[in-house]
Amino acid sequence: MKNNIRVERAIKNITQAELAEQVQVSRQTINTIESNKYVPSTILALKIGRVFGKPVEDIFVLEEGD
Amino acid sequence: MKTRFLFPYWFRYLGLACFLVHIPVMLFFSQYHDMDNPQPGLFTNSHIFFIFTTLMVTVGLFLFAFSKEKVEDEQIMQLRRDSLQWAVYFNYVILIGVLIFTEHMEIRHILLLNMWTLLLFFILRFQWVIFKMNWSARKGD
């Protein structure tokens, strides 16, 4: 699964730490999600979608083989 | 995030204290006890000494292993589960190895080994992955 959180953050002009605080996780978790090392739960994905005001599919995209 | 079955964050320091306290106790009092030929019977000096130091280490490791992290989130939970699984595998490999490759090892020693390897390996593995994660997060900035 790919995601474009980094791009969305740049558009909204917030840091990893600010996003982390808004969705109540650690900054490290946002970092590992952005670098595709960690797949967030549905709840966390929905929360991230809410912060950016976009549906989850716009932020998280399935890849071949998922 | 709601987490169940975990001690508060500060319990890790309590655990660490328990573990550290046992070291001087062990060093100081072990001179007065003949560890290889303990006095027989329950609640003799050697028995109480043994229970005290063993319990100190076990409770210390236990509290340290199962106290919350500073920020508890779902990734930490996942790392904890992974580490626990690894620790159980590791523990059984060690245990089976010991059973196969040692002859007539005292059952008490096997018990102690079994009691501590699980917790120790879990703590080491869990702290290591957290350290690695923090490291790469700092580098990624």
N, CA and C atoms of all chains as a GROMACS GRO file, in nm:
protein
  621
    1MET      N    1   0.084  -0.120   0.000
    1MET     CA    2   0.000   0.000   0.000
    1MET      C    3   0.088   0.126   0.000
    2LYS      N    4   0.051   0.217  -0.087
    2LYS     CA    5   0.123   0.344  -0.090
    2LYS      C    6   0.038   0.451  -0.021
    3ASN      N    7   0.101   0.561   0.012
    3ASN     CA    8   0.020   0.672   0.063
    3ASN      C    9   0.087   0.804   0.027
    4ASN      N   10   0.008   0.908   0.027
    4ASN     CA   11   0.064   1.039  -0.005
    4ASN      C   12   0.048   1.138   0.111
    5ILE      N   13   0.069   1.086   0.230
    5ILE     CA   14   0.057   1.170   0.349
    5ILE      C   15   0.157   1.286   0.344
    6ARG      N   16   0.277   1.254   0.295
    6ARG     CA   17   0.381   1.358   0.290
    6ARG      C   18   0.336   1.476   0.203
    7VAL      N   19   0.273   1.442   0.090
    7VAL     CA   20   0.223   1.546  -0.001
    7VAL      C   21   0.110   1.624   0.066
    8GLU      N   22   0.019   1.549   0.126
    8GLU     CA   23  -0.096   1.615   0.192
    8GLU      C   24  -0.050   1.706   0.306
    9ARG      N   25   0.052   1.661   0.374
    9ARG     CA   26   0.107   1.744   0.484
    9ARG      C   27   0.165   1.873   0.428
   10ALA      N   28   0.235   1.858   0.315
   10ALA     CA   29   0.296   1.976   0.253
   10ALA      C   30   0.188   2.075   0.209
   11ILE      N   31   0.077   2.021   0.155
   11ILE     CA   32  -0.033   2.108   0.112
   11ILE      C   33  -0.092   2.181   0.232
   12LYS      N   34  -0.114   2.106   0.339
   12LYS     CA   35  -0.175   2.164   0.459
   12LYS      C   36  -0.072   2.238   0.545
   13ASN      N   37   0.054   2.220   0.508
   13ASN     CA   38   0.165   2.284   0.580
   13ASN      C   39   0.168   2.250   0.728
   14ILE      N   40   0.163   2.120   0.759
   14ILE     CA   41   0.179   2.077   0.898
   14ILE      C   42   0.294   1.977   0.906
   15THR      N   43   0.356   1.969   1.022
   15THR     CA   44   0.469   1.878   1.041
   15THR      C   45   0.418   1.740   1.081
   16GLN      N   46   0.509   1.643   1.080
   16GLN     CA   47   0.475   1.509   1.127
   16GLN      C   48   0.424   1.513   1.271
   17ALA      N   49   0.490   1.594   1.352
   17ALA     CA   50   0.453   1.601   1.493
   17ALA      C   51   0.312   1.657   1.510
   18GLU      N   52   0.278   1.758   1.430
   18GLU     CA   53   0.144   1.818   1.442
   18GLU      C   54   0.036   1.718   1.398
   19LEU      N   55   0.065   1.648   1.288
   19LEU     CA   56  -0.030   1.546   1.242
   19LEU      C   57  -0.044   1.436   1.348
   20ALA      N   58   0.070   1.395   1.402
   20ALA     CA   59   0.070   1.290   1.505
   20ALA      C   60  -0.017   1.329   1.624
   21GLU      N   61  -0.005   1.455   1.663
   21GLU     CA   62  -0.082   1.502   1.778
   21GLU      C   63  -0.232   1.501   1.747
   22GLN      N   64  -0.265   1.539   1.624
   22GLN     CA   65  -0.408   1.546   1.588
   22GLN      C   66  -0.473   1.409   1.579
   23VAL      N   67  -0.395   1.307   1.546
   23VAL     CA   68  -0.455   1.173   1.538
   23VAL      C   69  -0.412   1.085   1.656
   24GLN      N   70  -0.350   1.146   1.755
   24GLN     CA   71  -0.314   1.080   1.882
   24GLN      C   72  -0.226   0.957   1.865
   25VAL      N   73  -0.121   0.973   1.784
   25VAL     CA   74  -0.017   0.869   1.781
   25VAL      C   75   0.118   0.937   1.799
   26SER      N   76   0.224   0.857   1.802
   26SER     CA   77   0.356   0.918   1.816
   26SER      C   78   0.405   0.965   1.679
   27ARG      N   79   0.500   1.057   1.681
   27ARG     CA   80   0.555   1.109   1.556
   27ARG      C   81   0.624   0.998   1.476
   28GLN      N   82   0.682   0.905   1.550
   28GLN     CA   83   0.750   0.793   1.485
   28GLN      C   84   0.653   0.710   1.401
   29THR      N   85   0.530   0.697   1.452
   29THR     CA   86   0.432   0.618   1.378
   29THR      C   87   0.399   0.686   1.246
   30ILE      N   88   0.379   0.818   1.248
   30ILE     CA   89   0.354   0.892   1.123
   30ILE      C   90   0.472   0.872   1.029
   31ASN      N   91   0.591   0.880   1.086
   31ASN     CA   92   0.712   0.863   1.005
   31ASN      C   93   0.717   0.726   0.938
   32THR      N   94   0.687   0.621   1.014
   32THR     CA   95   0.693   0.486   0.955
   32THR      C   96   0.580   0.464   0.854
   33ILE      N   97   0.465   0.529   0.877
   33ILE     CA   98   0.357   0.517   0.778
   33ILE      C   99   0.401   0.585   0.647
   34GLU      N  100   0.459   0.704   0.660
   34GLU     CA  101   0.501   0.779   0.541
   34GLU      C  102   0.606   0.702   0.462
   35SER      N  103   0.694   0.632   0.532
   35SER     CA  104   0.796   0.557   0.460
   35SER      C  105   0.754   0.414   0.430
   36ASN      N  106   0.622   0.390   0.438
   36ASN     CA  107   0.563   0.260   0.401
   36ASN      C  108   0.616   0.142   0.482
   37LYS      N  109   0.660   0.169   0.604
   37LYS     CA  110   0.707   0.058   0.686
   37LYS      C  111   0.595   0.005   0.774
   38TYR      N  112   0.495   0.087   0.796
   38TYR     CA  113   0.386   0.045   0.884
   38TYR      C  114   0.253   0.074   0.817
   39VAL      N  115   0.162  -0.024   0.822
   39VAL     CA  116   0.028  -0.007   0.767
   39VAL      C  117  -0.066   0.029   0.881
   40PRO      N  118  -0.127   0.147   0.877
   40PRO     CA  119  -0.211   0.188   0.989
   40PRO      C  120  -0.342   0.109   0.994
   41SER      N  121  -0.404   0.109   1.110
   41SER     CA  122  -0.535   0.045   1.123
   41SER      C  123  -0.639   0.128   1.049
   42THR      N  124  -0.754   0.070   1.029
   42THR     CA  125  -0.862   0.143   0.962
   42THR      C  126  -0.898   0.270   1.038
   43ILE      N  127  -0.903   0.259   1.171
   43ILE     CA  128  -0.937   0.375   1.254
   43ILE      C  129  -0.838   0.488   1.232
   44LEU      N  130  -0.709   0.453   1.234
   44LEU     CA  131  -0.607   0.558   1.217
   44LEU      C  132  -0.613   0.617   1.076
   45ALA      N  133  -0.636   0.531   0.976
   45ALA     CA  134  -0.646   0.579   0.838
   45ALA      C  135  -0.762   0.677   0.824
   46LEU      N  136  -0.876   0.643   0.887
   46LEU     CA  137  -0.992   0.732   0.881
   46LEU      C  138  -0.965   0.864   0.951
   47LYS      N  139  -0.894   0.856   1.064
   47LYS     CA  140  -0.859   0.979   1.137
   47LYS      C  141  -0.769   1.069   1.053
   48ILE      N  142  -0.672   1.006   0.984
   48ILE     CA  143  -0.581   1.084   0.899
   48ILE      C  144  -0.660   1.148   0.785
   49GLY      N  145  -0.754   1.070   0.728
   49GLY     CA  146  -0.840   1.123   0.624
   49GLY      C  147  -0.919   1.244   0.672
   50ARG      N  148  -0.966   1.236   0.795
   50ARG     CA  149  -1.046   1.346   0.850
   50ARG      C  150  -0.963   1.472   0.867
   51VAL      N  151  -0.837   1.453   0.911
   51VAL     CA  152  -0.749   1.570   0.929
   51VAL      C  153  -0.730   1.642   0.797
   52PHE      N  154  -0.713   1.565   0.688
   52PHE     CA  155  -0.690   1.628   0.557
   52PHE      C  156  -0.820   1.659   0.484
   53GLY      N  157  -0.934   1.619   0.542
   53GLY     CA  158  -1.062   1.646   0.480
   53GLY      C  159  -1.080   1.574   0.348
   54LYS      N  160  -1.026   1.453   0.340
   54LYS     CA  161  -1.037   1.377   0.216
   54LYS      C  162  -1.076   1.233   0.248
   55PRO      N  163  -1.140   1.165   0.153
   55PRO     CA  164  -1.168   1.022   0.175
   55PRO      C  165  -1.037   0.942   0.182
   56VAL      N  166  -1.045   0.830   0.252
   56VAL     CA  167  -0.925   0.749   0.275
   56VAL      C  168  -0.859   0.704   0.144
   57GLU      N  169  -0.944   0.674   0.044
   57GLU     CA  170  -0.889   0.626  -0.085
   57GLU      C  171  -0.801   0.729  -0.153
   58ASP      N  172  -0.822   0.857  -0.121
   58ASP     CA  173  -0.739   0.961  -0.183
   58ASP      C  174  -0.600   0.966  -0.120
   59ILE      N  175  -0.590   0.912   0.000
   59ILE     CA  176  -0.462   0.919   0.071
   59ILE      C  177  -0.387   0.786   0.067
   60PHE      N  178  -0.461   0.678   0.084
   60PHE     CA  179  -0.399   0.545   0.081
   60PHE      C  180  -0.442   0.472  -0.046
   61VAL      N  181  -0.344   0.419  -0.118
   61VAL     CA  182  -0.372   0.353  -0.245
   61VAL      C  183  -0.315   0.211  -0.244
   62LEU      N  184  -0.398   0.115  -0.284
   62LEU     CA  185  -0.350  -0.023  -0.292
   62LEU      C  186  -0.248  -0.037  -0.404
   63GLU      N  187  -0.153  -0.128  -0.383
   63GLU     CA  188  -0.053  -0.155  -0.486
   63GLU      C  189  -0.076  -0.294  -0.543
   64GLU      N  190  -0.007  -0.323  -0.653
   64GLU     CA  191  -0.009  -0.459  -0.706
   64GLU      C  192   0.039  -0.555  -0.597
   65GLY      N  193  -0.031  -0.666  -0.584
   65GLY     CA  194   0.015  -0.767  -0.489
   65GLY      C  195  -0.041  -0.750  -0.348
   66ASP      N  196  -0.111  -0.641  -0.324
   66ASP     CA  197  -0.173  -0.623  -0.190
   66ASP      C  198  -0.297  -0.711  -0.178
   67MET      N  199  -0.489   0.606   2.293
   67MET     CA  200  -0.534   0.470   2.262
   67MET      C  201  -0.550   0.390   2.391
   68LYS      N  202  -0.659   0.314   2.394
   68LYS     CA  203  -0.684   0.234   2.514
   68LYS      C  204  -0.596   0.109   2.512
   69THR      N  205  -0.526   0.087   2.620
   69THR     CA  206  -0.447  -0.036   2.629
   69THR      C  207  -0.487  -0.110   2.755
   70ARG      N  208  -0.497  -0.238   2.741
   70ARG     CA  209  -0.535  -0.317   2.857
   70ARG      C  210  -0.415  -0.396   2.906
   71PHE      N  211  -0.422  -0.436   3.031
   71PHE     CA  212  -0.323  -0.525   3.090
   71PHE      C  213  -0.181  -0.468   3.089
   72LEU      N  214  -0.168  -0.337   3.098
   72LEU     CA  215  -0.034  -0.280   3.107
   72LEU      C  216  -0.024  -0.192   3.231
   73PHE      N  217   0.097  -0.188   3.288
   73PHE     CA  218   0.119  -0.103   3.404
   73PHE      C  219   0.146   0.040   3.357
   74PRO      N  220   0.124   0.138   3.446
   74PRO     CA  221   0.155   0.277   3.409
   74PRO      C  222   0.304   0.294   3.374
   75TYR      N  223   0.332   0.403   3.308
   75TYR     CA  224   0.468   0.427   3.258
   75TYR      C  225   0.574   0.422   3.368
   76TRP      N  226   0.543   0.483   3.484
   76TRP     CA  227   0.646   0.492   3.589
   76TRP      C  228   0.680   0.357   3.651
   77PHE      N  229   0.600   0.255   3.626
   77PHE     CA  230   0.631   0.122   3.680
   77PHE      C  231   0.761   0.068   3.623
   78ARG      N  232   0.802   0.120   3.506
   78ARG     CA  233   0.927   0.071   3.449
   78ARG      C  234   1.044   0.107   3.540
   79TYR      N  235   1.035   0.223   3.603
   79TYR     CA  236   1.143   0.264   3.695
   79TYR      C  237   1.140   0.181   3.823
   80LEU      N  238   1.017   0.146   3.866
   80LEU     CA  239   1.002   0.056   3.980
   80LEU      C  240   1.067  -0.079   3.948
   81GLY      N  241   1.040  -0.126   3.827
   81GLY     CA  242   1.097  -0.253   3.782
   81GLY      C  243   1.249  -0.248   3.779
   82LEU      N  244   1.299  -0.138   3.724
   82LEU     CA  245   1.443  -0.119   3.715
   82LEU      C  246   1.503  -0.115   3.856
   83ALA      N  247   1.434  -0.046   3.949
   83ALA     CA  248   1.480  -0.036   4.087
   83ALA      C  249   1.487  -0.175   4.151
   84CYS      N  250   1.381  -0.254   4.132
   84CYS     CA  251   1.379  -0.391   4.186
   84CYS      C  252   1.500  -0.469   4.136
   85PHE      N  253   1.524  -0.456   4.007
   85PHE     CA  254   1.634  -0.532   3.947
   85PHE      C  255   1.768  -0.484   4.003
   86LEU      N  256   1.785  -0.352   4.014
   86LEU     CA  257   1.912  -0.298   4.062
   86LEU      C  258   1.936  -0.328   4.209
   87VAL      N  259   1.827  -0.325   4.289
   87VAL     CA  260   1.840  -0.351   4.433
   87VAL      C  261   1.890  -0.493   4.458
   88HIS      N  262   1.850  -0.585   4.373
   88HIS     CA  263   1.887  -0.724   4.398
   88HIS      C  264   2.038  -0.746   4.383
   89ILE      N  265   2.104  -0.659   4.301
   89ILE     CA  266   2.247  -0.682   4.276
   89ILE      C  267   2.332  -0.665   4.403
   90PRO      N  268   2.323  -0.550   4.473
   90PRO     CA  269   2.400  -0.540   4.598
   90PRO      C  270   2.359  -0.642   4.702
   91VAL      N  271   2.229  -0.671   4.710
   91VAL     CA  272   2.181  -0.772   4.804
   91VAL      C  273   2.249  -0.905   4.775
   92MET      N  274   2.250  -0.938   4.647
   92MET     CA  275   2.311  -1.063   4.602
   92MET      C  276   2.461  -1.065   4.637
   93LEU      N  277   2.530  -0.953   4.606
   93LEU     CA  278   2.675  -0.948   4.629
   93LEU      C  279   2.707  -0.954   4.778
   94PHE      N  280   2.629  -0.880   4.855
   94PHE     CA  281   2.659  -0.867   4.997
   94PHE      C  282   2.626  -0.994   5.075
   95PHE      N  283   2.505  -1.043   5.053
   95PHE     CA  284   2.459  -1.154   5.136
   95PHE      C  285   2.507  -1.290   5.087
   96SER      N  286   2.550  -1.295   4.962
   96SER     CA  287   2.587  -1.428   4.911
   96SER      C  288   2.711  -1.482   4.983
   97GLN      N  289   2.789  -1.392   5.044
   97GLN     CA  290   2.905  -1.440   5.120
   97GLN      C  291   2.863  -1.525   5.240
   98TYR      N  292   2.743  -1.491   5.294
   98TYR     CA  293   2.698  -1.559   5.415
   98TYR      C  294   2.620  -1.687   5.386
   99HIS      N  295   2.592  -1.707   5.258
   99HIS     CA  296   2.514  -1.826   5.227
   99HIS      C  297   2.594  -1.917   5.138
  100ASP      N  298   2.592  -2.041   5.170
  100ASP     CA  299   2.655  -2.140   5.085
  100ASP      C  300   2.551  -2.180   4.980
  101MET      N  301   2.569  -2.123   4.859
  101MET     CA  302   2.464  -2.140   4.758
  101MET      C  303   2.450  -2.286   4.712
  102ASP      N  304   2.563  -2.359   4.716
  102ASP     CA  305   2.557  -2.494   4.663
  102ASP      C  306   2.500  -2.594   4.763
  103ASN      N  307   2.514  -2.560   4.889
  103ASN     CA  308   2.456  -2.648   4.991
  103ASN      C  309   2.361  -2.570   5.079
  104PRO      N  310   2.244  -2.534   5.026
  104PRO     CA  311   2.152  -2.453   5.105
  104PRO      C  312   2.096  -2.532   5.223
  105GLN      N  313   2.060  -2.456   5.326
  105GLN     CA  314   1.995  -2.522   5.440
  105GLN      C  315   1.864  -2.583   5.391
  106PRO      N  316   1.834  -2.703   5.434
  106PRO     CA  317   1.709  -2.764   5.388
  106PRO      C  318   1.588  -2.702   5.458
  107GLY      N  319   1.472  -2.719   5.398
  107GLY     CA  320   1.349  -2.676   5.463
  107GLY      C  321   1.298  -2.543   5.412
  108LEU      N  322   1.170  -2.518   5.440
  108LEU     CA  323   1.107  -2.394   5.398
  108LEU      C  324   1.138  -2.283   5.498
  109PHE      N  325   1.150  -2.162   5.445
  109PHE     CA  326   1.168  -2.040   5.526
  109PHE      C  327   1.291  -2.044   5.616
  110THR      N  328   1.393  -2.116   5.574
  110THR     CA  329   1.523  -2.102   5.638
  110THR      C  330   1.589  -1.979   5.576
  111ASN      N  331   1.705  -1.941   5.627
  111ASN     CA  332   1.774  -1.823   5.575
  111ASN      C  333   1.802  -1.834   5.426
  112SER      N  334   1.853  -1.949   5.385
  112SER     CA  335   1.888  -1.961   5.242
  112SER      C  336   1.764  -1.960   5.155
  113HIS      N  337   1.657  -2.018   5.208
  113HIS     CA  338   1.534  -2.022   5.131
  113HIS      C  339   1.480  -1.880   5.111
  114ILE      N  340   1.477  -1.805   5.219
  114ILE     CA  341   1.426  -1.668   5.211
  114ILE      C  342   1.514  -1.583   5.121
  115PHE      N  343   1.645  -1.602   5.134
  115PHE     CA  344   1.739  -1.528   5.048
  115PHE      C  345   1.714  -1.561   4.901
  116PHE      N  346   1.697  -1.687   4.874
  116PHE     CA  347   1.673  -1.731   4.736
  116PHE      C  348   1.544  -1.672   4.682
  117ILE      N  349   1.438  -1.683   4.761
  117ILE     CA  350   1.307  -1.631   4.719
  117ILE      C  351   1.316  -1.481   4.694
  118PHE      N  352   1.380  -1.412   4.789
  118PHE     CA  353   1.386  -1.266   4.781
  118PHE      C  354   1.457  -1.221   4.654
  119THR      N  355   1.576  -1.275   4.630
  119THR     CA  356   1.652  -1.229   4.514
  119THR      C  357   1.586  -1.273   4.382
  120THR      N  358   1.536  -1.395   4.382
  120THR     CA  359   1.471  -1.443   4.259
  120THR      C  360   1.346  -1.362   4.228
  121LEU      N  361   1.268  -1.338   4.334
  121LEU     CA  362   1.146  -1.260   4.316
  121LEU      C  363   1.176  -1.119   4.270
  122MET      N  364   1.279  -1.059   4.332
  122MET     CA  365   1.319  -0.923   4.295
  122MET      C  366   1.346  -0.914   4.146
  123VAL      N  367   1.428  -1.007   4.097
  123VAL     CA  368   1.464  -1.004   3.954
  123VAL      C  369   1.341  -1.026   3.868
  124THR      N  370   1.261  -1.125   3.905
  124THR     CA  371   1.146  -1.160   3.822
  124THR      C  372   1.044  -1.046   3.818
  125VAL      N  373   1.010  -0.994   3.937
  125VAL     CA  374   0.913  -0.884   3.942
  125VAL      C  375   0.968  -0.762   3.869
  126GLY      N  376   1.098  -0.736   3.888
  126GLY     CA  377   1.162  -0.622   3.821
  126GLY      C  378   1.151  -0.634   3.670
  127LEU      N  379   1.188  -0.749   3.619
  127LEU     CA  380   1.181  -0.770   3.473
  127LEU      C  381   1.037  -0.762   3.424
  128PHE      N  382   0.948  -0.818   3.505
  128PHE     CA  383   0.807  -0.822   3.466
  128PHE      C  384   0.749  -0.681   3.456
  129LEU      N  385   0.775  -0.600   3.558
  129LEU     CA  386   0.722  -0.462   3.557
  129LEU      C  387   0.782  -0.383   3.442
  130PHE      N  388   0.913  -0.402   3.423
  130PHE     CA  389   0.979  -0.328   3.315
  130PHE      C  390   0.922  -0.369   3.179
  131ALA      N  391   0.900  -0.499   3.164
  131ALA     CA  392   0.853  -0.550   3.034
  131ALA      C  393   0.712  -0.502   3.003
  132PHE      N  394   0.626  -0.499   3.104
  132PHE     CA  395   0.484  -0.475   3.077
  132PHE      C  396   0.432  -0.341   3.131
  133SER      N  397   0.521  -0.241   3.133
  133SER     CA  398   0.470  -0.107   3.162
  133SER      C  399   0.452  -0.034   3.030
  134LYS      N  400   0.365   0.066   3.034
  134LYS     CA  401   0.335   0.138   2.910
  134LYS      C  402   0.454   0.217   2.861
  135GLU      N  403   0.458   0.242   2.733
  135GLU     CA  404   0.556   0.335   2.678
  135GLU      C  405   0.504   0.476   2.698
  136LYS      N  406   0.591   0.574   2.675
  136LYS     CA  407   0.552   0.712   2.696
  136LYS      C  408   0.431   0.748   2.608
  137VAL      N  409   0.442   0.717   2.479
  137VAL     CA  410   0.327   0.735   2.389
  137VAL      C  411   0.284   0.596   2.344
  138GLU      N  412   0.165   0.557   2.389
  138GLU     CA  413   0.113   0.427   2.349
  138GLU      C  414   0.028   0.445   2.224
  139ASP      N  415   0.067   0.385   2.114
  139ASP     CA  416  -0.024   0.386   2.000
  139ASP      C  417  -0.026   0.248   1.937
  140GLU      N  418  -0.098   0.238   1.825
  140GLU     CA  419  -0.119   0.104   1.770
  140GLU      C  420   0.010   0.040   1.718
  141GLN      N  421   0.104   0.123   1.674
  141GLN     CA  422   0.229   0.065   1.625
  141GLN      C  423   0.310   0.004   1.740
  142ILE      N  424   0.312   0.074   1.852
  142ILE     CA  425   0.380   0.020   1.970
  142ILE      C  426   0.316  -0.113   2.011
  143MET      N  427   0.183  -0.117   2.006
  143MET     CA  428   0.112  -0.241   2.039
  143MET      C  429   0.156  -0.354   1.946
  144GLN      N  430   0.170  -0.320   1.818
  144GLN     CA  431   0.209  -0.422   1.721
  144GLN      C  432   0.352  -0.470   1.747
  145LEU      N  433   0.441  -0.374   1.775
  145LEU     CA  434   0.579  -0.410   1.805
  145LEU      C  435   0.585  -0.496   1.931
  146ARG      N  436   0.500  -0.464   2.027
  146ARG     CA  437   0.498  -0.541   2.151
  146ARG      C  438   0.455  -0.685   2.123
  147ARG      N  439   0.351  -0.699   2.044
  147ARG     CA  440   0.304  -0.835   2.010
  147ARG      C  441   0.410  -0.913   1.934
  148ASP      N  442   0.471  -0.848   1.836
  148ASP     CA  443   0.578  -0.914   1.759
  148ASP      C  444   0.690  -0.962   1.850
  149SER      N  445   0.731  -0.870   1.939
  149SER     CA  446   0.843  -0.902   2.027
  149SER      C  447   0.808  -1.017   2.120
  150LEU      N  448   0.683  -1.016   2.166
  150LEU     CA  449   0.638  -1.123   2.256
  150LEU      C  450   0.643  -1.257   2.184
  151GLN      N  451   0.600  -1.256   2.060
  151GLN     CA  452   0.602  -1.379   1.981
  151GLN      C  453   0.746  -1.428   1.960
  152TRP      N  454   0.834  -1.336   1.925
  152TRP     CA  455   0.975  -1.372   1.910
  152TRP      C  456   1.032  -1.427   2.040
  153ALA      N  457   0.994  -1.362   2.149
  153ALA     CA  458   1.048  -1.405   2.279
  153ALA      C  459   1.002  -1.546   2.313
  154VAL      N  460   0.876  -1.577   2.282
  154VAL     CA  461   0.826  -1.711   2.310
  154VAL      C  462   0.901  -1.814   2.224
  155TYR      N  463   0.918  -1.784   2.096
  155TYR     CA  464   0.994  -1.874   2.008
  155TYR      C  465   1.134  -1.896   2.063
  156PHE      N  466   1.202  -1.785   2.091
  156PHE     CA  467   1.340  -1.789   2.141
  156PHE      C  468   1.348  -1.873   2.268
  157ASN      N  469   1.254  -1.847   2.358
  157ASN     CA  470   1.252  -1.917   2.485
  157ASN      C  471   1.241  -2.068   2.465
  158TYR      N  472   1.154  -2.108   2.374
  158TYR     CA  473   1.134  -2.251   2.353
  158TYR      C  474   1.254  -2.316   2.283
  159VAL      N  475   1.316  -2.241   2.191
  159VAL     CA  476   1.437  -2.294   2.127
  159VAL      C  477   1.545  -2.319   2.233
  160ILE      N  478   1.564  -2.220   2.319
  160ILE     CA  479   1.662  -2.232   2.427
  160ILE      C  480   1.626  -2.350   2.519
  161LEU      N  481   1.499  -2.355   2.555
  161LEU     CA  482   1.454  -2.459   2.648
  161LEU      C  483   1.474  -2.599   2.590
  162ILE      N  484   1.436  -2.614   2.466
  162ILE     CA  485   1.451  -2.746   2.401
  162ILE      C  486   1.600  -2.779   2.385
  163GLY      N  487   1.679  -2.676   2.348
  163GLY     CA  488   1.824  -2.696   2.338
  163GLY      C  489   1.882  -2.742   2.470
  164VAL      N  490   1.840  -2.679   2.577
  164VAL     CA  491   1.890  -2.716   2.709
  164VAL      C  492   1.851  -2.859   2.744
  165LEU      N  493   1.727  -2.894   2.713
  165LEU     CA  494   1.680  -3.029   2.746
  165LEU      C  495   1.756  -3.135   2.667
  166ILE      N  496   1.790  -3.103   2.541
  166ILE     CA  497   1.858  -3.201   2.458
  166ILE      C  498   2.007  -3.211   2.494
  167PHE      N  499   2.070  -3.093   2.506
  167PHE     CA  500   2.216  -3.092   2.511
  167PHE      C  501   2.278  -3.089   2.651
  168THR      N  502   2.197  -3.088   2.754
  168THR     CA  503   2.257  -3.098   2.887
  168THR      C  504   2.204  -3.225   2.954
  169GLU      N  505   2.294  -3.285   3.029
  169GLU     CA  506   2.253  -3.406   3.098
  169GLU      C  507   2.226  -3.373   3.245
  170HIS      N  508   2.115  -3.418   3.293
  170HIS     CA  509   2.083  -3.409   3.435
  170HIS      C  510   2.100  -3.267   3.490
  171MET      N  511   2.056  -3.170   3.414
  171MET     CA  512   2.062  -3.034   3.466
  171MET      C  513   1.957  -3.021   3.574
  172GLU      N  514   1.994  -2.950   3.678
  172GLU     CA  515   1.900  -2.939   3.789
  172GLU      C  516   1.773  -2.869   3.743
  173ILE      N  517   1.662  -2.924   3.784
  173ILE     CA  518   1.534  -2.874   3.735
  173ILE      C  519   1.513  -2.728   3.775
  174ARG      N  520   1.569  -2.691   3.889
  174ARG     CA  521   1.552  -2.553   3.937
  174ARG      C  522   1.621  -2.455   3.844
  175HIS      N  523   1.735  -2.495   3.791
  175HIS     CA  524   1.806  -2.406   3.700
  175HIS      C  525   1.732  -2.388   3.568
  176ILE      N  526   1.674  -2.498   3.522
  176ILE     CA  527   1.595  -2.490   3.399
  176ILE      C  528   1.476  -2.398   3.421
  177LEU      N  529   1.416  -2.412   3.538
  177LEU     CA  530   1.300  -2.329   3.572
  177LEU      C  531   1.338  -2.180   3.572
  178LEU      N  532   1.452  -2.150   3.634
  178LEU     CA  533   1.498  -2.012   3.640
  178LEU      C  534   1.528  -1.957   3.501
  179LEU      N  535   1.596  -2.039   3.423
  179LEU     CA  536   1.630  -1.999   3.286
  179LEU      C  537   1.503  -1.968   3.208
  180ASN      N  538   1.407  -2.057   3.222
  180ASN     CA  539   1.281  -2.043   3.151
  180ASN      C  540   1.204  -1.919   3.195
  181MET      N  541   1.219  -1.888   3.324
  181MET     CA  542   1.146  -1.775   3.381
  181MET      C  543   1.203  -1.643   3.329
  182TRP      N  544   1.334  -1.640   3.307
  182TRP     CA  545   1.397  -1.511   3.276
  182TRP      C  546   1.424  -1.490   3.127
  183THR      N  547   1.453  -1.595   3.052
  183THR     CA  548   1.486  -1.573   2.911
  183THR      C  549   1.370  -1.507   2.836
  184LEU      N  550   1.249  -1.553   2.866
  184LEU     CA  551   1.132  -1.498   2.797
  184LEU      C  552   1.124  -1.347   2.818
  185LEU      N  553   1.128  -1.307   2.946
  185LEU     CA  554   1.115  -1.164   2.977
  185LEU      C  555   1.234  -1.085   2.925
  186LEU      N  556   1.354  -1.140   2.946
  186LEU     CA  557   1.475  -1.068   2.904
  186LEU      C  558   1.479  -1.048   2.753
  187PHE      N  559   1.452  -1.155   2.682
  187PHE     CA  560   1.457  -1.144   2.536
  187PHE      C  561   1.348  -1.050   2.486
  188PHE      N  562   1.231  -1.059   2.547
  188PHE     CA  563   1.121  -0.969   2.510
  188PHE      C  564   1.163  -0.823   2.529
  189ILE      N  565   1.218  -0.793   2.646
  189ILE     CA  566   1.259  -0.655   2.676
  189ILE      C  567   1.363  -0.608   2.576
  190LEU      N  568   1.465  -0.691   2.554
  190LEU     CA  569   1.572  -0.651   2.464
  190LEU      C  570   1.520  -0.627   2.322
  191ARG      N  571   1.438  -0.719   2.275
  191ARG     CA  572   1.389  -0.708   2.138
  191ARG      C  573   1.296  -0.586   2.123
  192PHE      N  574   1.207  -0.569   2.218
  192PHE     CA  575   1.110  -0.459   2.214
  192PHE      C  576   1.182  -0.324   2.218
  193GLN      N  577   1.276  -0.310   2.312
  193GLN     CA  578   1.348  -0.183   2.324
  193GLN      C  579   1.434  -0.158   2.200
  194TRP      N  580   1.487  -0.266   2.144
  194TRP     CA  581   1.572  -0.253   2.025
  194TRP      C  582   1.490  -0.201   1.907
  195VAL      N  583   1.371  -0.257   1.882
  195VAL     CA  584   1.292  -0.211   1.768
  195VAL      C  585   1.244  -0.067   1.789
  196ILE      N  586   1.213  -0.032   1.914
  196ILE     CA  587   1.173   0.106   1.942
  196ILE      C  588   1.289   0.201   1.915
  197PHE      N  589   1.408   0.158   1.961
  197PHE     CA  590   1.528   0.239   1.939
  197PHE      C  591   1.553   0.258   1.789
  198LYS      N  592   1.541   0.148   1.715
  198LYS     CA  593   1.565   0.153   1.571
  198LYS      C  594   1.465   0.246   1.502
  199MET      N  595   1.339   0.237   1.547
  199MET     CA  596   1.234   0.319   1.488
  199MET      C  597   1.261   0.468   1.514
  200ASN      N  598   1.295   0.499   1.639
  200ASN     CA  599   1.325   0.638   1.674
  200ASN      C  600   1.444   0.691   1.596
  201TRP      N  601   1.541   0.603   1.580
  201TRP     CA  602   1.663   0.639   1.509
  201TRP      C  603   1.631   0.676   1.364
  202SER      N  604   1.552   0.591   1.298
  202SER     CA  605   1.523   0.617   1.157
  202SER      C  606   1.428   0.737   1.144
  203ALA      N  607   1.343   0.758   1.244
  203ALA     CA  608   1.254   0.874   1.240
  203ALA      C  609   1.334   1.003   1.252
  204ARG      N  610   1.437   1.000   1.335
  204ARG     CA  611   1.521   1.120   1.353
  204ARG      C  612   1.600   1.148   1.226
  205LYS      N  613   1.648   1.037   1.165
  205LYS     CA  614   1.725   1.054   1.044
  205LYS      C  615   1.638   1.102   0.928
  206GLY      N  616   1.509   1.061   0.931
  206GLY     CA  617   1.420   1.093   0.820
  206GLY      C  618   1.378   1.238   0.813
  207ASP      N  619   1.405   1.313   0.917
  207ASP     CA  620   1.361   1.454   0.919
  207ASP      C  621   1.436   1.540   0.820
   0.00000   0.00000   0.00000
